[in-house]
Amino acid sequence: MAALRLDVFTQIPHAFAWLTEQQPVAGVLGTELELRLFNYRDTTPLRAGQVDDEPYGGGPGMVLRVDVVAAALEAVYGGRPEQRVIALTPQGVQLDQPLVEELAEEPALTLLSSRFEGFDERIVEHLCTDAISIGPYVLSGGELPAMVLVDALVRRLPGALAAGSGEHESFSVELDGGLEYPHYTRPAEFHGWEVPEVLLSGNHGHIEEWRREQSRARSVR
Ligand SMILES: C[S@@+](CC[C@H](N)C(=O)[O-])C[C@H]1O[C@@H](n2cnc3c(N)ncnc32)[C@H](O)[C@@H]1O
């Protein structure tokens, strides 16, 4: 059984093709990760694949209907899912690494995306356990936010990253939640821009100390 099952509801399932072909998702798909994509249009009780409607009270744009989302959840789970159901919305709690770590503990999650004007508020209120924003700006749809969350969660799965590469990253416990120190690679000098001497010294104690200092200095900005 997969360590994590993610169910994403969207109007554009094919948007996720890119994500599933890239590392780290591609590497754990079918083993540590089960990713299921559902299109609201496939289970809508409305005619001609309709999923949204005009807002009551007037105004521009279309709103994702509560009956459509309820029917989609019913079709997949036979009722209300037992797992957390997350609405991706700019009005939600802002995603950060501690929230990613918390969600990564769950065996299964449902992610709901919307488009245009967003969700009928009753979806968020009655069908969801969480509302999450990926940042204080507005995107055109929930597909990119869903992919952001999927990618962040997948990085926490065993085998998703090369050994050690998920440690000492920005926001990790190893760096006390701070930012990562700077990295450099060859050439050691380019246009007069030199790599810090300590990194070329071979003295691992000094390198470790320098990195800690750099991380601390960046994190207090
Ligand atoms: C154009 S937005 C709707 C914005 C909404 N009318 C508002 O002003 O808050 C359409 C959809 O994109 C997704 N979305 C846009 N920005 C997002 C963000 N920062 N975080 C999470 N989801 C977002 C949500 O699923 C949202 O319902």
The ligand as a Tripos MOL2 file, in Angstrom:
@<TRIPOS>MOLECULE
LIG
   27    29     1     0     0
SMALL
NO_CHARGES

@<TRIPOS>ATOM
      1 C1         -9.4370   33.2350   -9.7150 C.3       1 LIG1
      2 S1         -9.3690   32.2170   -8.2900 S.3       1 LIG1
      3 C2        -10.7360   32.7710   -7.3530 C.3       1 LIG1
      4 C3        -10.4170   33.9260   -6.4710 C.3       1 LIG1
      5 C4        -11.5730   34.3560   -5.5830 C.3       1 LIG1
      6 N1        -12.6140   34.9330   -6.3540 N.3       1 LIG1
      7 C5        -11.0590   35.3580   -4.5710 C.2       1 LIG1
      8 O1        -11.0420   36.5540   -4.8600 O.co2     1 LIG1
      9 O2        -10.6180   34.9390   -3.4690 O.co2     1 LIG1
     10 C6         -9.9030   30.6670   -8.8920 C.3       1 LIG1
     11 C7         -9.4150   29.4620   -8.1200 C.3       1 LIG1
     12 O3         -8.0070   29.3650   -8.2250 O.3       1 LIG1
     13 C8         -7.4780   28.7710   -7.0500 C.3       1 LIG1
     14 N2         -6.5030   29.6960   -6.4550 N.ar      1 LIG1
     15 C9         -6.1730   30.9170   -6.9240 C.ar      1 LIG1
     16 N3         -5.2430   31.4990   -6.1730 N.ar      1 LIG1
     17 C10        -4.9400   30.6230   -5.1840 C.ar      1 LIG1
     18 C11        -4.0400   30.6520   -4.0870 C.ar      1 LIG1
     19 N4         -3.2650   31.6960   -3.8390 N.pl3     1 LIG1
     20 N5         -3.9930   29.5560   -3.2880 N.ar      1 LIG1
     21 C12        -4.7820   28.4890   -3.5090 C.ar      1 LIG1
     22 N6         -5.6700   28.4180   -4.5410 N.ar      1 LIG1
     23 C13        -5.7500   29.4680   -5.3680 C.ar      1 LIG1
     24 C14        -8.6590   28.4590   -6.1480 C.3       1 LIG1
     25 O4         -9.0420   27.1000   -6.3410 O.3       1 LIG1
     26 C15        -9.6860   29.4410   -6.6450 C.3       1 LIG1
     27 O5        -10.9940   29.0390   -6.3300 O.3       1 LIG1
@<TRIPOS>BOND
     1     1     2 1
     2     2     3 1
     3     2    10 1
     4     3     4 1
     5     4     5 1
     6     5     6 1
     7     5     7 1
     8     7     8 2
     9     7     9 1
    10    10    11 1
    11    11    12 1
    12    11    26 1
    13    12    13 1
    14    13    14 1
    15    13    24 1
    16    14    15 ar
    17    14    23 ar
    18    15    16 ar
    19    16    17 ar
    20    17    18 ar
    21    17    23 ar
    22    18    19 1
    23    18    20 ar
    24    20    21 ar
    25    21    22 ar
    26    22    23 ar
    27    24    25 1
    28    24    26 1
    29    26    27 1
@<TRIPOS>SUBSTRUCTURE
     1 LIG1         1 GROUP 0 **** ****
